[in-house]
Amino acid sequence: MALAAARRLLLHAGSRLGRREAVDGARRFANKRVLVETEGPAGVAVMKLRNPPVNSLSLECLTEFTISLEKLENDKSIRGVILTSECPGIFSAGLDLLEMYGRNPAHYAEYWKNVQELWLRLYTSNMILVSAINGASPAGGCLLALCCDYRVMADNPKYTIGLNESLLGIVAPFWFKDMYVNTIGHREAERALQLGTLFPPAEALKVGVVDELVPEDKVHSKARSVMAKWLAIPDHSRQLTKNMMRKATADNLIKQREADIQNFTSFISKDSIQKSLHMYLEKLKQKKG
Ligand SMILES: CCCCCCCC/C=C\C/C=C/C(=O)SCCNC(=O)CCNC(=O)[C@H](O)C(C)(C)COP(=O)(O)OP(=O)(O)OC[C@H]1O[C@@H](n2cnc3c(N)ncnc32)[C@H](O)[C@@H]1OP(=O)(O)O
């Protein structure tokens, strides 16, 4: 309830801000963790995640992301969005592990509902989505990129991308899996999901997790030129085609959202899973020291 009220407030405040800035010509709105700029080619917004240090998808970040998308969807002048990160070297570290560790079942359920919500909005968006992957993109970070219509990645071997859930002792949900299969095919997805493979750029390109690699300083300009090509297609035919390709996958979650929340909640609440997450978090800490 409290979150829903916060969401309404944010949406309202955001739309007032958005209107004022549009009048000033600044064409920019922001909340704390997501910045949206609509300068540049007509009809294109650039959405930047800025939840340092690693753009983990906390509940607040998910909510702000969903609200920003909703605002862009409602703005009929926007036809395309470039999704990128403001955190150096990190696209997104994926779901926030601290939302899935040491909390209570009601929190897990609320969190998962919001993860579903963002995924459904992104995956079924009528807008053209291009990701400019300018850093590491594990698990939920990869999920964000997979929702896009085209993925441009920085050709930096330090960055990896993939659904690595099995390395954490958890399992990618069926809808993450479905989207992976849709993108890279059954055999590659089967292998990558079991091994929790994090692909360096050249391998990500080879297997089809991303569509194009460019030098790091060219990621944004390439994303813009890709966007220009997609903008040249009439919206109605592109949207109907996208819907035809994606509807069954989205509907598969829509028809069992509640059951999926229950599954997640009982899975993540298990002692053995909490222990695995604890060990993974410890490993992340030790890496530093
Ligand atoms: C039977 C079936 C039932 C179905 C049930 C379904 C269950 C499925 C559940 C969930 C799906 C999960 C999806 C996910 O997305 S899980 C998250 C996966 N993410 C990762 O594995 C990434 C982990 N992070 C990293 O590898 C690195 O941090 C990095 C490469 C992103 C960045 O490296 P670096 O720049 O060196 O930074 P640090 O490692 O030092 O990290 C800084 C700081 O940030 C913390 N942190 C990192 N990642 C996360 C995260 N995802 N969530 C929360 N916090 C994170 C890290 O711990 C450091 O914290 P600090 O020590 O306090 O500074």
The ligand as a Gaussian input file, in Angstrom:
#p B3LYP/6-31G(d) Opt

LIG

0 1
 C       12.234000     -23.897000      -8.676000
 C       12.248000     -22.599000      -9.373000
 C       11.758000     -21.474000      -8.545000
 C       12.037000     -20.174000      -9.214000
 C       12.628000     -19.195000      -8.265000
 C       13.333000     -18.101000      -8.969000
 C       14.414000     -17.526000      -8.114000
 C       15.223000     -16.579000      -8.926000
 C       15.662000     -15.469000      -8.157000
 C       16.322000     -14.434000      -8.621000
 C       16.888000     -14.211000      -9.958000
 C       18.094000     -13.346000      -9.766000
 C       18.512000     -12.461000     -10.615000
 C       19.667000     -11.579000     -10.301000
 O       19.876000     -10.615000     -10.974000
 S       20.644000     -11.935000      -8.943000
 C       21.995000     -10.794000      -9.004000
 C       23.095000     -11.355000      -9.822000
 N       24.176000     -10.418000      -9.885000
 C       25.441000     -10.778000      -9.787000
 O       25.789000     -11.917000      -9.666000
 C       26.437000      -9.646000      -9.804000
 C       27.234000      -9.598000      -8.565000
 N       28.150000      -8.478000      -8.603000
 C       29.322000      -8.517000      -9.284000
 O       29.698000      -9.476000      -9.915000
 C       30.169000      -7.287000      -9.191000
 O       29.724000      -6.522000      -8.104000
 C       30.131000      -6.419000     -10.464000
 C       30.866000      -7.128000     -11.606000
 C       28.720000      -6.069000     -10.880000
 C       30.879000      -5.083000     -10.141000
 O       32.159000      -5.361000      -9.637000
 P       32.964000      -4.222000      -8.877000
 O       32.946000      -2.965000      -9.655000
 O       34.284000      -4.805000      -8.514000
 O       32.099000      -3.900000      -7.573000
 P       31.977000      -4.780000      -6.244000
 O       31.891000      -6.209000      -6.539000
 O       33.047000      -4.335000      -5.293000
 O       30.557000      -4.314000      -5.685000
 C       30.352000      -3.047000      -5.077000
 C       29.303000      -3.204000      -4.017000
 O       28.070000      -3.583000      -4.643000
 C       27.571000      -4.784000      -4.047000
 N       26.821000      -5.544000      -5.073000
 C       27.289000      -6.029000      -6.215000
 N       26.317000      -6.628000      -6.895000
 C       25.211000      -6.533000      -6.158000
 C       23.872000      -6.954000      -6.316000
 N       23.433000      -7.603000      -7.411000
 N       22.988000      -6.681000      -5.360000
 C       23.369000      -6.030000      -4.247000
 N       24.637000      -5.563000      -4.014000
 C       25.538000      -5.836000      -4.987000
 C       28.824000      -5.501000      -3.577000
 O       28.509000      -6.458000      -2.614000
 C       29.629000      -4.330000      -3.031000
 O       29.053000      -3.978000      -1.776000
 P       29.950000      -3.432000      -0.585000
 O       30.954000      -4.517000      -0.246000
 O       29.003000      -3.189000       0.541000
 O       30.602000      -2.182000      -1.093000

